[in-house]
C-alpha cells in the first residue's frame, strides 16, 4: 500500500477505534480498561523502540469472549494486539496504530493432561512454570525454557525455544495442534491429538511463529516428556570463546545427547559470578546439563570432558544435587539483570542470531571484533548447541551516538548471520525490531507471507505493523 493511501486511511481507522472502544465498554464493562498506566504496561518493549500504547486493554476470560472481541473489532477495523506476559523482545506488544491490547493472562487453565499419550491441553495464559508445577506429581514435564516465565500462548506465537532446545526442540516441534480465533472471528482447530498427520495444510506450523498476525491462539495441545531418571549439570571453563565453540561443534557432531549447552563469554561470566555468587572462574565457559539413566549421564559427562580437554578446556565442575543445578541455571536465567550491573544506569538491549553450528565459532569471533571496534559494551551468551547466541548491548539511552552505533552493529550482526546461511533471529522473533532484515534473509518468500496475511486478515486488524516490512 502506498504511503498516501495509508495516511488517507488513518482518520477513518481512528474513528473506528473510538467507536469500538465505546461498544466494547458497554459489552464488557470494567474488564475493558482505558487507564494510562495499564495501557502503558501492555506496550512496554525491552528495546530502543518507543512504547506505543493501545487505546484500551481487554482482559479476556474465555475463547468465546476472544471471538466476540475479534468480531466487534472487525466491524470497526480496530487493531488487536494479543498479550501474554509481555516478555517478548522485539516490540511484539507495541500498538503502533492504537486499538485493543487483548490480555490473555486470565485464560490460565490446564484443561487436560493425557499422561498415557504424553500430551496436555492448556489455555494460552498458562505459563511454562505453572504448567510444570501442575505436572509435578505425574512424572512428566514440558521442556521449552526461554528463561522468562512466559505464557505458553506467547511462546507459541513467537516460536520460542531456549536452553533445552538442543535436545527437545523449539515450540514448533512441541505444539501438536492448537485452536485459534481468526480475523473474521471464526474459531478453528488446526489438528487433533494424533502425534502425526498428513491431513491437509499444516496450519499449526503456520500459526506457530506468526506473532499474532494471522490468528489469536486460544488453546494449545503440547507434547510432554518423562522426567529423566538422572540429571547432571556442570560448568566447564575454556581459554577463549573459540575453543569453547569448537568443543560445542565437536560435541554435537559426536552425537553426545546434551540437554543443555550454554556459552557465556568472559564478560558474561564476570557478571554472573558477581550477581549469583558462583564459585567459578571468570573465563569463557560452557554451562551443560545431561539427562538420562545414571550410567548414560556419567558416560555423556565423561565424553564431553575428553572433548573439552582436547580444546584446552576443563575441568568440568559437576553439579549433581538439585540445589546445585538450580543455582547454576538460576544464574543463567538471571543473566540479563546480572549484565545490567556491568554498567549501572544503562539499559540492556538483547538481540540474537542463529547460524549453522559449524559456523558458530567464526560468527561469534567476528561479532566480538565488531563489538570492540564499535566501542560498545556487550556480553555474549548463547544456546550454542543449535548455533544460537545472544548479544546484550548495554546502552545509555540518552546518547544518540550510542543508539546509532548499536543500530548499525545489530544490522551488521544480522547481515553476518544471513551471509553464513543463518537467520537474523533464532528465537526472539521479528516483531518491529527485525522487519528490516527479513527480505535480505528470505527474499521473495516475504511476498508469499504478505499474500497469506492479506488472505487471512484483509483489514489488517491482527497485530499490524509486525513481521512484514
Helices and strands as residue ranges (DSSP letters): H 3-28, G 29-31, E 32-33, H 36-41, E 56-59, H 63-75, E 80-83, E 100-103, E 110-114, G 115-117, E 119-122, H 128-135, G 136-138, E 140-141, H 152-157, H 165-168, H 171-174, E 175-182, E 187-189, H 203-207, E 215-223, E 225-226, E 230-237, H 241-253, E 260-264, H 266-276, E 285-292, H 294-310, E 316-319, H 322-333, H 335-340, G 341-343, E 347-354, G 357-359, H 360-374, E 378-383, G 384-386, E 388-395, H 400-419, G 435-437, H 438-442, H 445-456
